[in-house]
């Protein structure tokens, strides 16, 4: 049996194998932020095709924090029925379901009052002001309340989205965080908002409700120093009993198409220093890639675009087939051009 197929217990989160469907915006939600039948069917298909842990696309925790028109909202109780149906379909097919919680920060599309960690100019002539401490506390409360809703709906846990230039990641990264108060400066200050959210969720949901974190493993500002900061942050997540830290990167979309297993060397080093359960996401396209990660001692392997291209990719890899994913990143735009489609290969098939 491949190590990929071995079960893993992440605290109270028990998964049938080591494969994670990383959080992926599906473009299948409704315009009012609800889970649709198309999205439920997507989750069901993934669960039927041997995925161990499915993490939802990023769900918005507060008004004024939406990143996409079709993004699922979890800032009021109207989300509960959709989350419950998704959890039921996924559980019926043997997988676990974790909901990713996110706030877009200055990338929000549903407000003109854009706030960032530190005041700065944005694209298209727009500007963001600096968040107040009171606003930071309001965001923390929104994450906690969203976690309570998600738990009541039957999800197996939540993941905090602290990567990819969304709000929480901007606090962690000195590229964005030049604050001089308790939420900036030192690594302890930059990590404070994430730690306070974690503690708030544990207090509201119980320490046995799994919390995961997604974080960038690199930075555009003094990357070597950031790696040292990560050792501290991961030591804090371990002490806080975080079930799994999923490590991505700031520029995964810019990686060459023929490159595999992004960030492997850095994540391997971090895993040797801190015994915090971790998963690597980025450029995993083959059974060899999966074996490389797991044999090195990294606990799980996450994939995103490969599952958009082929929801049954795990079965295909086991049968000796290769991933058809081109790493072309068109899955980020094709849904707007051709609603209902998620991969350029789907369009090519329809043309035949």
C-alpha positions in Angstrom: 0.0 0.0 0.0 1.3 3.5 -0.9 1.9 5.9 1.9 -0.7 8.1 0.2 -3.3 5.5 1.2 -2.4 5.4 4.9 -4.9 7.0 7.3 -3.9 9.9 9.4 -5.2 11.4 12.6 -4.9 15.1 13.0 -6.1 15.4 16.6 -9.8 14.7 16.3 -9.7 15.0 12.5 -9.3 11.5 11.1 -8.7 11.2 7.4 -8.8 8.0 5.3 -5.7 9.0 3.4 -3.0 11.7 3.0 -4.6 13.6 0.1 -6.1 17.1 0.5 -8.2 19.0 -2.0 -6.9 22.4 -1.2 -9.3 25.3 -0.9 -10.3 26.3 -4.5 -12.7 29.0 -5.6 -15.2 27.0 -7.7 -17.1 29.9 -9.3 -20.2 27.7 -8.7 -21.7 29.7 -5.8 -24.8 31.9 -6.3 -24.6 35.6 -6.7 -26.0 36.0 -3.1 -23.3 33.8 -1.6 -25.0 30.5 -1.3 -23.9 26.9 -2.1 -25.6 25.7 -5.3 -26.5 22.2 -6.5 -23.6 22.4 -8.9 -21.2 23.0 -6.0 -22.7 20.2 -4.0 -22.2 17.9 -7.0 -18.6 18.9 -7.2 -18.0 18.1 -3.6 -19.7 14.7 -3.9 -17.6 13.8 -7.0 -14.4 14.7 -5.2 -15.4 12.6 -2.2 -16.3 9.6 -4.4 -12.9 9.8 -6.0 -10.8 9.0 -2.9 -10.0 12.5 -1.6 -9.3 12.2 2.1 -9.8 15.8 3.2 -11.8 18.4 1.2 -11.3 22.0 2.1 -14.0 24.4 0.8 -13.3 27.4 -1.4 -12.7 30.5 0.6 -15.8 31.6 2.5 -16.3 35.3 3.5 -16.7 36.0 7.2 -17.9 39.6 7.0 -19.7 42.1 4.8 -17.1 44.2 3.2 -14.7 41.3 2.9 -15.8 39.4 -0.3 -13.2 38.6 -2.8 -15.4 37.1 -5.5 -19.0 37.5 -6.7 -19.7 33.8 -6.3 -18.0 33.5 -3.0 -19.9 31.6 -0.3 -20.8 33.9 2.6 -20.7 32.6 6.2 -21.4 35.8 8.0 -25.0 35.0 8.8 -27.0 31.9 9.5 -28.4 31.7 6.0 -25.2 29.7 5.1 -25.9 26.8 7.5 -28.2 24.7 5.3 -25.8 24.8 2.4 -22.8 23.9 4.5 -24.8 21.1 6.1 -25.8 19.6 2.7 -22.1 19.8 1.6 -21.0 18.0 4.7 -23.6 15.3 4.4 -22.7 14.5 0.8 -19.0 14.5 1.6 -19.4 12.3 4.7 -21.6 9.8 2.8 -18.7 9.2 0.5 -16.0 8.8 3.2 -14.2 12.1 3.1 -13.8 14.9 5.7 -14.9 18.4 5.2 -13.2 21.6 6.4 -14.5 25.1 5.6 -12.0 27.7 4.8 -12.7 31.1 6.4 -11.3 34.3 4.8 -11.5 38.1 4.6 -10.3 39.8 1.5 -9.1 42.9 3.2 -8.2 45.6 0.6 -9.0 43.1 -2.2 -12.7 43.2 -1.3 -15.2 43.9 -4.1 -18.2 44.7 -1.9 -17.0 48.0 -0.3 -15.5 51.3 -1.3 -14.1 51.8 2.2 -11.0 49.7 1.7 -8.9 49.0 4.8 -5.5 47.3 4.9 -3.0 46.4 7.7 -1.2 49.6 6.8 -2.4 52.5 4.6 -1.2 52.1 1.0 -2.0 52.9 -2.6 -3.7 50.1 -4.5 -4.2 49.3 -8.2 -6.5 51.3 -10.4 -5.9 54.5 -8.5 -7.6 53.3 -5.3 -6.2 53.7 -1.8 -6.6 51.7 1.4 -6.5 53.3 4.9 -5.0 51.6 7.9 -7.3 49.4 10.0 -8.0 50.5 13.5 -7.6 48.2 16.5 -11.3 48.2 16.9 -11.7 47.0 13.3 -9.2 44.3 13.9 -11.2 43.1 16.9 -14.4 43.1 14.8 -12.7 41.0 12.2 -11.5 38.5 14.8 -15.1 38.3 16.1 -16.4 37.7 12.6 -14.0 34.7 12.1 -15.1 33.2 15.5 -18.8 33.6 14.8 -18.4 32.1 11.3 -16.6 29.1 12.9 -19.5 28.6 15.3 -22.0 28.5 12.3 -19.8 26.1 10.4 -19.6 23.8 13.4 -23.3 23.8 13.8 -23.7 22.8 10.2 -21.7 19.6 10.7 -18.4 20.5 9.1 -15.3 18.7 10.5 -13.3 21.9 11.1 -12.3 25.2 9.8 -9.2 26.5 8.0 -8.0 30.1 8.4 -6.9 31.6 5.1 -3.7 33.4 6.0 -2.1 33.1 2.6 -2.2 34.7 -0.9 -2.4 38.3 0.1 -5.8 38.1 1.8 -6.2 40.0 5.0 -4.6 37.6 7.6 -1.6 36.9 5.4 -1.0 40.7 5.2 -0.6 40.8 8.9 1.9 38.0 9.0 4.1 39.3 6.1 6.4 42.4 6.7 5.9 43.2 3.0 2.5 44.6 4.0 2.6 45.0 7.8 4.5 48.1 8.8 2.3 48.7 11.9 4.0 50.0 15.0 1.3 48.9 17.5 0.7 45.5 19.1 -0.4 44.0 15.7 2.8 44.9 13.9 6.6 45.1 14.2 7.8 41.9 15.7 6.9 38.4 14.6 4.9 38.1 17.7 2.9 41.2 16.9 2.3 40.2 13.3 1.1 36.8 14.3 -1.2 38.2 17.1 -4.4 38.5 15.0 -4.1 34.8 13.9 -3.5 33.6 17.4 -6.3 35.6 18.9 -8.7 34.2 16.2 -7.5 30.6 17.0 -8.0 31.1 20.7 -11.4 32.7 20.1 -12.6 29.7 18.0 -11.3 27.2 20.5 -13.2 29.1 23.3 -16.4 29.3 21.3 -16.3 25.8 19.6 -14.3 23.8 22.1 -10.6 22.8 21.8 -11.7 19.5 20.2 -13.1 21.3 17.1 -10.2 21.2 14.5 -8.7 24.4 13.4 -6.3 24.4 10.4 -4.3 27.3 9.0 -3.1 28.0 5.4 0.0 30.2 5.3 2.6 31.4 2.8 6.0 29.7 3.2 7.8 32.7 1.6 7.8 36.5 1.3 8.8 39.1 -1.2 10.5 41.1 1.6 13.7 39.6 3.2 12.6 36.0 2.5 15.4 34.5 4.7 14.3 36.4 7.7 10.7 35.4 7.0 11.7 31.7 7.1 13.0 32.3 10.6 9.8 34.0 11.5 7.9 30.9 10.2 9.7 28.7 12.7 8.2 30.9 15.5 4.8 30.9 13.9 4.7 27.2 13.5 5.9 26.7 17.0 2.9 28.8 18.1 0.5 26.8 15.9 1.9 23.6 17.5 1.4 24.9 21.0 -2.2 26.0 20.0 -2.8 22.4 18.8 -3.6 23.4 15.2 -4.6 20.2 13.4 -2.7 21.0 10.1 -0.8 23.9 8.6 -1.0 24.0 4.8 1.9 25.8 3.2 1.7 27.6 -0.1 3.6 30.5 -1.6 3.1 34.2 -2.6 3.7 33.6 -6.3 2.5 30.1 -7.1 0.8 31.3 -10.3 4.2 32.5 -11.7 5.9 29.1 -11.3 7.0 27.5 -14.7 4.5 25.1 -16.1 7.0 22.3 -16.1 8.0 22.8 -12.4 6.8 20.3 -9.9 6.4 20.3 -6.1 6.9 24.0 -5.4 8.5 25.0 -2.1 9.6 21.5 -1.2 13.0 22.3 0.2 11.7 25.0 2.5 8.8 23.0 3.8 11.0 20.0 4.3 13.4 22.2 6.4 10.5 23.6 8.5 9.0 20.2 9.1 12.3 19.0 10.5 12.5 21.9 12.9 8.9 22.0 14.1 6.8 18.8 14.6 3.6 20.5 13.5 1.5 18.5 11.1 1.9 20.1 7.7 0.7 19.7 4.1 2.5 21.0 0.9 0.4 22.6 -1.9 1.7 23.6 -5.3 2.9 21.8 -8.4 1.9 18.2 -7.3 1.1 16.5 -10.6 2.2 12.8 -10.3 2.4 9.8 -8.1 6.2 10.5 -7.9 5.5 14.0 -6.6 3.2 12.6 -3.9 5.7 10.0 -2.8 8.5 12.5 -2.7 6.5 14.7 -0.3 5.3 11.9 2.0 8.5 10.0 2.0 10.3 13.1 3.2 8.1 13.2 6.3 5.6 15.9 5.3 2.3 14.7 6.6 -0.1 15.3 3.8 -0.2 16.4 0.1 -2.6 19.1 -1.2 -3.7 19.7 -4.8 -6.0 22.2 -6.3 -5.7 22.9 -10.1 -5.2 19.2 -10.7 -8.6 18.4 -9.2 -10.2 21.2 -11.3 -8.9 19.5 -14.4 -9.6 15.9 -13.3 -11.7 15.3 -10.2 -10.7 11.6 -10.4 -7.0 12.3 -10.7 -6.1 10.1 -7.7 -7.6 7.0 -9.3 -5.8 7.9 -12.6 -2.5 8.3 -11.0 -2.8 4.9 -9.3 -3.5 3.4 -12.7 -0.3 4.8 -14.1 -1.8 7.8 -15.9 -0.3 11.3 -15.8 -2.1 14.5 -14.8 -3.6 16.4 -17.7 -3.4 19.7 -15.8 -1.4 22.3 -17.8 -0.8 24.6 -14.9 -2.0 27.3 -17.3 -4.1 29.1 -14.6 -7.0 29.6 -17.1 -9.2 28.0 -14.4 -9.1 31.4 -12.7 -10.8 33.1 -15.7 -12.6 30.6 -17.9 -15.7 30.4 -15.6 -16.4 34.1 -16.4 -16.0 33.5 -20.2 -17.9 30.2 -20.2 -20.2 29.8 -17.2 -20.3 26.3 -15.8 -16.8 25.4 -17.2 -13.8 25.3 -14.9 -10.9 24.0 -17.1 -9.7 24.7 -20.7 -9.7 21.0 -21.3 -13.5 20.9 -20.8 -13.9 23.4 -23.6 -11.5 21.5 -25.9 -13.6 18.3 -25.4 -16.8 20.2 -26.2 -15.3 21.4 -29.5 -14.6 17.9 -30.7 
